[in-house]
Amino acid sequence: MDARHPFLDYDLVNFCFSLPGNMKRNETTKVILRKAFSNYFSQHHLGRGKSDHSTQIVHDINKKQEKLNLLMKHSRLVELGIVEYRQYQKLLGYLQYGTLEKPFELMKIIECNLI
């Protein structure tokens, strides 16, 4: 599983939340992103609808859950009290049942332990 998600960069997410709604969305989504990449991709690619990547993330996490659980349980961050193993398990449960609204938090916990 690759935990690097460039669009979940903390500074980028904060910047995007600071933008007014009309700059982020009109009749389509990702207005700024589409404009930024308009010189690099065809209109065919830029005009495509959304695809659901969360299903693949859940699949990857489920596939490697045993290894992730061991990694998290014996993590130095858990030992130091920086990350709570119970919080990881709770977020993982929400992700698996499709009720996790912000997978960013779970991915950051996993990513911090992979570094």
ABEGO torsion letter per residue (X at the ends): XBABBAAABAAAAAAAAABBAAAABBABBGAAAAAAAAAABBAAAAABBBBBAAAAAAAAAAAAAAAAAAAAAABAAAAAGABBAAAAAAAAAAAAAGABABAAAAAAAAAAAAX
